[in-house]
Each structure stands twice: as structure tokens, then as C-alpha cells.
Amino acid sequence: MTASADHPETTDPVDHIIGLLAELGTDRYGGEEVTQLTHALQCATFAQRDGASDSLVAAALLHDIGHLVNPKDEGATLRGIDAAHEKVGAAYLSRWFGPAVTAPVAQHVAAKRYLCQAEDGYFARLSEESVRSLAVQGGPFSDGEAAAFLARPYAEEAVALRRWDELAKDPEMVTPALEDFRPVLERAERAGG
């Protein structure tokens, strides 16, 4: 972990986050054919193309930051461990962003579990890595768990984020640069979103 990741309070929040993604996002995203940064940029690009709010685009860009800021996360699913990256990431981001960003981040794993239960064919579209992580994250929801998930604030946003998350694994996709998302992050941070 870098000094900037250890002491984020010493820099501008958006500078810190962009620096963190640029520095630590160069590793491959689990067993996928893209890097963490490429995955984040693709997810945010899909959100922007679908007309999502700045807060939801920010959530899409930052949804996996828990993988980057938690040293115990590396290779966790391969060892059969759920490092709860969604909770780690939401807690990390909560110092700068409100629930419009942090709640979809915190719930994007629950959204995967929900979609596997609620939508025919969703599980079959998961990548091998997503199937592996789903197993350690508790598997598909039961009917009761799915209903409880849908009752949560920001559940719809988490489901949208999850759909973009699953699409954002294309090694050929061209996206805007990380710096192009700076204004989105600044607006979301100012809005408390």
C-alpha cells in the first residue's frame, strides 16, 4: 500500500482516488482478461451511456475499490475466502461520499446474489471468476433474502451497477481515460452523493 493510500486525508479526495486507481489498478481483475482499472472504466462508461446520475457513475467507477485498499483481498476467492470487498470499499469511500455512491457499492454483491435468484439465465451469463466469487459470497439468495434486498434503499441502483459490472470485462472495449471521470467524481463528492 502506498503512502497516499495510507493517508488519504492529506490530499484532495478526488486526486487521492484517481491516484489510487491509476497506481493500484494495473493488476489483472481476478481471473478476468482486464485490469482492475480497465474494469472500473468500462463499468463507469456503461453507467454514463445509460444516463446514470453522477453518483451512480462514481459508484460504477469505484465499486471494486475494496479490492485495492484491502491487502487481505488478493487471491481471497481462490482460497475460498470472502474478503467482503464491497463492504470494505463502501466504508473506505464513506469519508468522502454519501449513500448515493456508497450504498450501491456496498450492495453490488448482494445484487449479484439477487439476480442469480430472480432472473432466469443470469447465472449462466456469469464469468468463471464471478461464479467462483458467488460461491464464497453465499450463493444465490433465497426468496426471502431477495425480497429483503429489494426493500433496501438503493437496491435498484445496485442492480443496475451489477449489470454494468458483469459487462465490464471486455479486453477490446475502448473507454474514456480515468481523468475524464474527474468532473463526475467532483460533482458526486460535492453533492454528498
C-alpha positions in Angstrom: 0.0 0.0 0.0 1.3 3.4 -0.8 1.7 6.4 1.4 -1.2 8.1 -0.4 -3.4 5.1 0.3 -2.3 5.1 3.9 -3.0 8.8 4.5 -5.8 9.9 2.1 -6.8 12.8 4.3 -3.6 14.7 3.3 -4.8 15.1 -0.4 -7.8 16.2 -2.3 -10.3 13.3 -2.2 -10.7 13.1 -6.0 -6.9 13.4 -6.5 -6.4 10.6 -4.0 -9.0 8.3 -5.6 -7.7 8.9 -9.1 -4.1 8.3 -8.0 -5.2 5.1 -6.2 -6.9 3.7 -9.2 -4.0 4.7 -11.5 -1.4 3.2 -9.2 -3.0 0.1 -7.9 -5.5 -0.7 -10.7 -2.9 -2.1 -13.1 -3.2 -5.6 -11.8 -5.5 -8.1 -13.5 -9.0 -8.2 -12.2 -9.1 -11.7 -10.6 -9.3 -14.2 -13.4 -10.7 -11.8 -16.0 -8.8 -10.6 -19.1 -8.8 -7.0 -18.0 -7.1 -5.0 -15.3 -8.9 -3.5 -12.2 -8.7 -0.1 -13.8 -10.0 -1.2 -17.2 -12.9 -3.0 -15.4 -13.7 0.2 -13.4 -13.5 2.4 -16.5 -15.7 0.1 -18.5 -18.3 -0.1 -15.7 -18.4 3.7 -15.4 -18.6 4.0 -19.2 -21.7 1.7 -19.3 -23.3 3.7 -16.5 -22.7 7.0 -18.3 -24.0 5.6 -21.6 -27.2 4.6 -19.8 -27.7 8.1 -18.4 -26.9 7.3 -14.8 -26.6 10.1 -12.3 -23.1 11.4 -11.4 -23.3 9.5 -8.1 -24.1 6.2 -9.8 -21.4 6.7 -12.4 -19.0 7.3 -9.5 -20.2 4.2 -7.8 -19.7 2.2 -11.0 -16.1 3.6 -11.3 -15.3 2.9 -7.6 -17.4 -0.3 -6.9 -14.3 -2.5 -6.6 -12.0 -0.1 -4.7 -12.2 -2.5 -1.8 -10.1 -4.9 -3.7 -7.4 -2.2 -4.0 -7.4 -0.9 -0.4 -7.6 -4.2 1.5 -4.2 -6.1 1.5 -6.1 -9.3 2.6 -8.1 -9.3 -0.6 -5.5 -10.5 -3.0 -6.4 -14.0 -4.2 -9.0 -14.4 -1.4 -11.7 -16.1 -3.5 -9.1 -18.6 -4.8 -8.5 -19.5 -1.2 -12.3 -19.8 -0.6 -12.4 -16.6 1.4 -14.9 -13.7 1.0 -12.9 -10.6 1.8 -16.1 -8.5 1.6 -14.6 -6.1 -0.8 -18.0 -4.4 -1.2 -18.2 -3.5 2.5 -14.5 -2.5 2.7 -14.9 -0.3 -0.4 -18.1 1.4 0.8 -16.6 2.1 4.2 -13.4 3.5 2.6 -15.5 5.8 0.3 -17.8 6.9 3.1 -15.3 9.5 4.3 -16.0 11.5 1.1 -19.2 10.3 -0.5 -22.8 9.8 0.8 -25.1 6.8 0.3 -25.9 7.6 -3.3 -22.4 6.3 -4.0 -21.6 4.1 -1.1 -24.9 2.1 -0.9 -24.7 0.7 -4.5 -21.0 -0.1 -3.9 -21.9 -1.9 -0.6 -24.8 -3.8 -2.3 -23.4 -4.8 -5.6 -22.5 -8.3 -4.4 -26.0 -8.7 -2.9 -27.3 -7.5 -6.3 -25.5 -10.4 -8.0 -26.9 -12.9 -5.5 -30.4 -11.3 -6.1 -30.1 -11.5 -9.9 -29.0 -15.1 -9.7 -32.1 -16.0 -7.8 -34.6 -13.7 -9.6 -33.6 -13.7 -13.3 -33.7 -16.8 -15.4 -30.4 -17.2 -17.2 -28.4 -14.6 -15.2 -26.2 -17.2 -13.5 -25.4 -18.8 -16.9 -24.0 -15.4 -18.1 -21.6 -15.0 -15.2 -17.9 -15.3 -15.9 -15.9 -18.1 -14.3 -14.5 -15.6 -11.8 -18.0 -14.4 -10.9 -19.2 -17.9 -10.3 -16.2 -18.6 -8.1 -16.8 -15.4 -6.0 -20.5 -16.1 -5.8 -19.8 -19.4 -4.1 -17.8 -17.7 -1.3 -20.3 -14.8 -1.1 -23.2 -17.0 -0.1 -24.6 -18.1 -3.4 -28.0 -17.0 -4.9 -30.4 -15.5 -2.5 -33.4 -17.4 -1.2 -36.9 -15.9 -2.0 -36.9 -14.2 1.5 -33.4 -12.8 1.1 -34.3 -11.5 -2.4 -37.4 -9.7 -1.0 -35.4 -8.2 1.8 -32.7 -7.0 -0.6 -35.3 -5.3 -2.8 -36.7 -3.4 0.2 -33.3 -1.7 0.9 -32.6 1.9 -0.2 -30.6 2.0 -3.4 -31.3 -1.7 -4.3 -32.3 -0.6 -7.9 -29.1 1.3 -8.3 -27.1 -1.7 -7.0 -28.8 -4.0 -9.6 -28.0 -1.5 -12.4 -24.4 -1.4 -11.2 -24.2 -5.1 -11.0 -25.4 -5.4 -14.7 -22.7 -3.0 -15.8 -20.2 -4.8 -13.6 -20.8 -8.1 -15.4 -20.4 -6.4 -18.8 -17.2 -4.6 -17.9 -14.8 -7.4 -18.7 -14.1 -6.9 -22.4 -10.3 -6.6 -23.3 -11.2 -4.9 -26.6 -13.5 -2.1 -25.3 -12.4 1.4 -25.6 -13.3 3.8 -22.8 -12.7 7.4 -21.8 -9.5 7.9 -19.7 -9.6 7.9 -16.0 -9.0 11.6 -15.9 -12.2 12.1 -17.9 -14.2 10.9 -14.9 -12.7 13.6 -12.6 -15.6 16.0 -13.0 -18.1 13.2 -12.3 -16.3 12.3 -9.1 -16.0 16.0 -8.1 -19.7 16.6 -8.6 -20.6 13.4 -6.7 -18.4 14.3 -3.8 -19.7 17.9 -3.7 -23.3 16.6 -3.8 -22.5 14.3 -0.8 -23.6 11.5 -3.1 
